[in-house]
Amino acid sequence: MKLEEAKQQFIQAWGSLATQWGINRTMAQVHALLLVSPEAMSAEEVMEALDISRGNVNMNMRELIDWGLVERVYKQGERKEFFSAEKDIWKVTRQVARERKRRELEPVLKVLESLQKVEGDKKDPAYKSFTEAMQGIHRVAKNAEKGIDLLSKSEESMFFNLLLKILK
């Protein structure tokens, strides 16, 4: 397989995989392209490589920057903006985990914590069922938060060594 074909296959696969995580396919494809590109790319180069519109590139680039996965790169003598992705996949993994925690887990935890204060008759089966379910979900969500915090603060080898110890 030639390099260009392999790059295209990776970009498509990364885009498909991302949809399983709830991430926009095009956003993931832009990220994949920048991930394997040796140099920062302009919006026009991304448009051409992925055959997508300028608006689509701009919208997805802004989102990738918001996620902390891509940064603007300025080249001396150029008027265009260029974009580059973090190449260290462990840093990418940690950043995605932190961002998903912020966007998804923290709002759920906030709701679950407010639901811990529900009032009712402790002898009522509906009250008991509800509060037990909320406590269980809250416990799992807090453990997920601890796991994400551990992942986001650790180095790759330390994290996997700890994970192996846990699984044994």
Backbone hydrogen bonds in HBPLUS format (Angstrom, degrees):
<---DONOR---> <-ACCEPTOR-->    atom                        ^
c    i                          cat <-CA-CA->   ^        H-A-AA   ^      H-
h    n   atom  resd res      DA  || num        DHA   H-A  angle D-A-AA Bond
n    s   type  num  typ     dist DA aas  dist angle  dist       angle   num
A0006-ALA N   A0002-LYS O   2.95 MM   4  6.22 157.3  2.00 154.8 162.3     1
A0007-LYS N   A0003-LEU O   2.83 MM   4  6.11 158.3  1.88 158.3 164.0     2
A0008-GLN N   A0004-GLU O   3.05 MM   4  6.27 162.8  2.08 147.4 151.6     3
A0009-GLN N   A0005-GLU O   2.95 MM   4  6.15 155.7  2.01 146.2 153.4     4
A0010-PHE N   A0006-ALA O   2.89 MM   4  6.13 157.9  1.94 149.8 155.7     5
A0011-ILE N   A0007-LYS O   2.89 MM   4  6.14 165.5  1.91 155.2 158.9     6
A0012-GLN N   A0008-GLN O   2.99 MM   4  6.19 161.7  2.02 149.1 153.5     7
A0013-ALA N   A0009-GLN O   2.93 MM   4  6.10 162.0  1.96 148.1 153.6     8
A0014-TRP N   A0010-PHE O   2.78 MM   4  5.92 165.6  1.80 160.3 163.7     9
A0015-GLY N   A0011-ILE O   3.05 MM   4  6.16 154.5  2.12 140.8 147.8    10
A0016-SER N   A0012-GLN O   2.96 MM   4  6.24 155.9  2.02 148.5 154.9    11
A0017-LEU N   A0013-ALA O   2.84 MM   4  6.01 162.2  1.87 153.4 158.5    12
A0018-ALA N   A0014-TRP O   2.99 MM   4  6.06 157.0  2.04 143.5 149.6    13
A0020-GLN N   A0017-LEU O   2.95 MM   3  5.40 140.0  2.11 109.5 120.8    14
A0021-TRP N   A0018-ALA O   2.88 MM   3  5.14 144.0  2.01 105.5 116.7    15
A0023-ILE N   A0018-ALA O   2.99 MM   5  5.16 165.5  2.01 140.2 137.2    16
A0022-GLY N   A0019-THR O   3.18 MM   3  4.92 159.2  2.23  96.3 102.2    17
A0028-ALA N   A0024-ASN O   3.07 MM   4  6.39 158.3  2.12 152.5 158.4    18
A0029-GLN N   A0025-ARG O   2.89 MM   4  6.19 149.1  1.99 147.8 157.4    19
A0030-VAL N   A0026-THR O   2.88 MM   4  6.13 157.3  1.93 153.9 158.9    20
A0031-HIS N   A0027-MET O   2.99 MM   4  6.23 160.7  2.02 146.2 151.9    21
A0032-ALA N   A0028-ALA O   2.79 MM   4  6.01 159.4  1.83 147.5 153.4    22
A0033-LEU N   A0029-GLN O   2.93 MM   4  6.11 160.1  1.97 147.2 152.1    23
A0034-LEU N   A0030-VAL O   3.04 MM   4  6.30 166.0  2.06 153.2 156.4    24
A0035-LEU N   A0031-HIS O   2.78 MM   4  5.92 146.7  1.89 148.6 159.4    25
A0036-VAL N   A0032-ALA O   3.14 MM   4  6.38 147.8  2.25 149.3 154.5    26
A0037-SER N   A0034-LEU O   3.37 MM   3  5.02 149.9  2.47  91.6 100.2    27
A0041-MET N   A0083-PHE O   2.88 MM  42  5.25 153.7  1.95 147.5 145.2    28
A0083-PHE N   A0041-MET O   2.69 MM  42  5.25 149.1  1.79 137.3 146.3    29
A0046-VAL N   A0042-SER O   3.08 MM   4  6.42 155.1  2.14 150.3 157.1    30
A0047-MET N   A0043-ALA O   2.84 MM   4  6.07 159.4  1.88 151.0 157.2    31
A0048-GLU N   A0044-GLU O   3.00 MM   4  6.19 163.0  2.03 147.4 151.2    32
A0049-ALA N   A0045-GLU O   2.92 MM   4  6.04 162.6  1.95 145.6 151.0    33
A0050-LEU N   A0046-VAL O   2.98 MM   4  6.02 159.3  2.02 153.1 157.1    34
A0051-ASP N   A0047-MET O   2.73 MM   4  5.34 119.3  2.10 138.6 152.6    35
A0052-ILE N   A0047-MET O   3.20 MM   5  5.00 146.5  2.32 126.5 135.9    36
A0057-VAL N   A0053-SER O   2.98 MM   4  6.30 157.3  2.03 149.1 155.4    37
A0058-ASN N   A0054-ARG O   2.82 MM   4  6.06 170.9  1.83 158.2 160.3    38
A0059-MET N   A0055-GLY O   2.89 MM   4  5.98 166.0  1.91 149.7 153.8    39
A0060-ASN N   A0056-ASN O   3.04 MM   4  6.07 166.9  2.06 146.2 150.3    40
A0061-MET N   A0057-VAL O   2.79 MM   4  5.84 152.1  1.86 151.5 160.2    41
A0062-ARG N   A0058-ASN O   2.99 MM   4  6.12 161.1  2.03 146.5 151.1    42
A0063-GLU N   A0059-MET O   3.14 MM   4  6.40 157.0  2.20 142.9 149.2    43
A0064-LEU N   A0060-ASN O   2.90 MM   4  6.11 156.9  1.95 146.1 152.3    44
A0065-ILE N   A0061-MET O   2.90 MM   4  6.12 150.8  1.99 148.6 156.6    45
A0066-ASP N   A0062-ARG O   2.86 MM   4  6.14 155.7  1.92 146.7 153.9    46
A0067-TRP N   A0063-GLU O   2.91 MM   4  6.19 144.0  2.04 144.2 154.1    47
A0069-LEU N   A0064-LEU O   2.98 MM   5  5.44 158.7  2.03 168.1 163.1    48
A0068-GLY N   A0065-ILE O   2.93 MM   3  4.98 145.9  2.05 100.1 111.1    49
A0086-GLU N   A0069-LEU O   3.28 MM  17  6.06 156.8  2.34 150.8 154.0    50
A0071-GLU N   A0084-SER O   2.90 MM  13  5.54 159.3  1.94 157.3 163.6    51
A0084-SER N   A0071-GLU O   3.01 MM  13  5.54 157.7  2.06 155.2 162.5    52
A0073-VAL N   A0082-PHE O   2.65 MM   9  4.97 162.4  1.68 139.8 140.1    53
A0082-PHE N   A0073-VAL O   3.16 MM   9  4.97 142.7  2.31 150.4 156.5    54
A0078-GLU N   A0075-LYS O   3.03 MM   3  5.53 159.7  2.07 139.5 139.7    55
A0091-LYS N   A0088-ASP O   3.02 MM   3  5.39 119.7  2.40 106.7 120.7    56
A0092-VAL N   A0088-ASP O   3.03 MM   4  6.40 153.2  2.11 148.5 157.0    57
A0093-THR N   A0089-ILE O   2.87 MM   4  6.04 158.6  1.92 143.5 148.8    58
A0094-ARG N   A0090-TRP O   2.97 MM   4  6.23 162.7  2.00 149.2 153.4    59
A0095-GLN N   A0091-LYS O   2.92 MM   4  6.08 156.4  1.98 146.3 153.0    60
A0096-VAL N   A0092-VAL O   2.89 MM   4  6.11 161.7  1.92 155.4 160.1    61
A0097-ALA N   A0093-THR O   2.98 MM   4  6.18 160.2  2.02 148.9 154.5    62
A0098-ARG N   A0094-ARG O   2.95 MM   4  6.19 162.2  1.98 149.2 153.7    63
A0099-GLU N   A0095-GLN O   2.90 MM   4  6.08 162.0  1.93 150.0 155.3    64
A0100-ARG N   A0096-VAL O   2.86 MM   4  6.00 161.3  1.89 152.4 157.4    65
A0101-LYS N   A0097-ALA O   2.96 MM   4  6.09 153.2  2.03 145.5 153.2    66
A0102-ARG N   A0098-ARG O   2.99 MM   4  6.25 161.5  2.02 147.2 151.9    67
A0103-ARG N   A0099-GLU O   2.88 MM   4  6.05 161.6  1.91 151.8 156.8    68
A0104-GLU N   A0100-ARG O   2.77 MM   4  5.46 155.0  1.84 143.6 150.2    69
A0105-LEU N   A0100-ARG O   3.41 MM   5  6.88 153.0  2.49 138.6 146.2    70
A0106-GLU N   A0101-LYS O   2.85 MM   5  5.96 167.1  1.86 170.9 166.4    71
A0109-LEU N   A0105-LEU O   2.86 MM   4  6.12 161.7  1.89 159.9 165.5    72
A0110-LYS N   A0106-GLU O   3.00 MM   4  6.18 154.4  2.06 147.9 154.6    73
A0111-VAL N   A0107-PRO O   3.14 MM   4  6.42 157.9  2.19 145.2 150.0    74
A0112-LEU N   A0108-VAL O   2.86 MM   4  6.11 167.6  1.87 156.3 160.1    75
A0113-GLU N   A0109-LEU O   2.81 MM   4  5.95 155.5  1.87 150.0 156.2    76
A0114-SER N   A0110-LYS O   3.16 MM   4  6.39 150.4  2.25 141.0 148.3    77
A0115-LEU N   A0111-VAL O   2.95 MM   4  6.24 142.7  2.09 146.0 157.4    78
A0116-GLN N   A0112-LEU O   3.12 MM   4  6.37 119.8  2.50 137.1 151.2    79
A0116-GLN N   A0113-GLU O   3.30 MM   3  5.21 146.6  2.42  93.5 102.9    80
A0117-LYS N   A0114-SER O   3.32 MM   3  5.77 159.1  2.37 107.1 112.9    81
A0118-VAL N   A0115-LEU O   3.38 MM   3  5.47 154.4  2.45 112.3 110.3    82
A0124-ASP N   A0121-ASP O   2.92 MM   3  5.35 154.4  1.99 114.2 122.4    83
A0128-LYS N   A0124-ASP O   2.95 MM   4  6.20 169.0  1.96 161.0 164.2    84
A0129-SER N   A0125-PRO O   2.86 MM   4  5.92 161.0  1.89 145.2 150.8    85
A0130-PHE N   A0126-ALA O   2.97 MM   4  6.07 161.1  2.01 144.0 149.4    86
A0131-THR N   A0127-TYR O   2.88 MM   4  6.07 176.3  1.88 160.1 161.1    87
A0132-GLU N   A0128-LYS O   2.98 MM   4  6.02 159.5  2.02 147.5 153.4    88
A0133-ALA N   A0129-SER O   3.04 MM   4  6.15 157.2  2.09 143.8 150.1    89
A0134-MET N   A0130-PHE O   2.92 MM   4  6.19 162.9  1.95 155.8 160.5    90
A0135-GLN N   A0131-THR O   2.92 MM   4  6.03 158.2  1.97 146.3 152.4    91
A0136-GLY N   A0132-GLU O   2.94 MM   4  6.11 158.6  1.99 146.4 152.2    92
A0137-ILE N   A0133-ALA O   2.94 MM   4  6.14 165.1  1.97 152.7 156.7    93
A0138-HIS N   A0134-MET O   2.85 MM   4  5.92 157.3  1.90 144.4 151.7    94
A0139-ARG N   A0135-GLN O   2.91 MM   4  6.07 156.2  1.96 145.5 151.7    95
A0140-VAL N   A0136-GLY O   3.06 MM   4  6.32 163.0  2.09 149.9 153.8    96
A0141-ALA N   A0137-ILE O   2.87 MM   4  6.07 162.4  1.90 151.7 157.2    97
A0142-LYS N   A0138-HIS O   2.84 MM   4  6.04 156.3  1.90 151.3 157.5    98
A0143-ASN N   A0139-ARG O   2.99 MM   4  6.22 153.0  2.06 144.8 152.2    99
A0144-ALA N   A0140-VAL O   2.87 MM   4  6.15 151.5  1.95 147.4 156.0   100
A0145-GLU N   A0141-ALA O   2.88 MM   4  6.15 151.8  1.96 143.8 151.8   101
A0146-LYS N   A0142-LYS O   2.95 MM   4  6.26 154.9  2.01 145.8 152.0   102
A0147-GLY N   A0143-ASN O   2.91 MM   4  6.19 156.2  1.97 147.1 153.7   103
A0148-ILE N   A0144-ALA O   2.89 MM   4  6.15 158.6  1.94 152.3 157.7   104
A0149-ASP N   A0145-GLU O   2.87 MM   4  6.08 158.0  1.92 148.7 155.4   105
A0150-LEU N   A0146-LYS O   2.89 MM   4  6.12 155.6  1.95 146.9 153.5   106
A0151-LEU N   A0147-GLY O   2.90 MM   4  6.13 163.1  1.93 148.7 153.4   107
A0152-SER N   A0148-ILE O   2.80 MM   4  5.98 164.7  1.83 153.8 157.9   108
A0153-LYS N   A0149-ASP O   3.11 MM   4  6.17 132.8  2.34 140.2 150.7   109
A0154-SER N   A0150-LEU O   3.11 MM   4  6.03 125.6  2.42 143.9 156.2   110
A0159-PHE N   A0155-GLU O   2.98 MM   4  6.14 167.0  2.00 163.8 167.6   111
A0160-PHE N   A0156-GLU O   3.09 MM   4  6.32 170.0  2.10 158.8 160.6   112
A0161-ASN N   A0157-SER O   2.96 MM   4  6.03 151.7  2.04 145.5 153.6   113
A0162-LEU N   A0158-MET O   2.99 MM   4  6.14 160.8  2.02 149.8 154.7   114
A0163-LEU N   A0159-PHE O   2.88 MM   4  6.12 158.2  1.93 148.6 155.5   115
A0164-LEU N   A0160-PHE O   2.92 MM   4  6.03 156.1  1.98 141.9 147.8   116
A0165-LYS N   A0161-ASN O   3.06 MM   4  6.34 153.5  2.14 144.2 151.1   117
A0166-ILE N   A0162-LEU O   3.00 MM   4  6.28 155.8  2.06 150.8 157.2   118
A0167-LEU N   A0163-LEU O   2.97 MM   4  6.21 155.3  2.03 149.1 155.7   119
A0168-LYS N   A0164-LEU O   3.10 MM   4  6.22 130.9  2.35 141.9 153.2   120
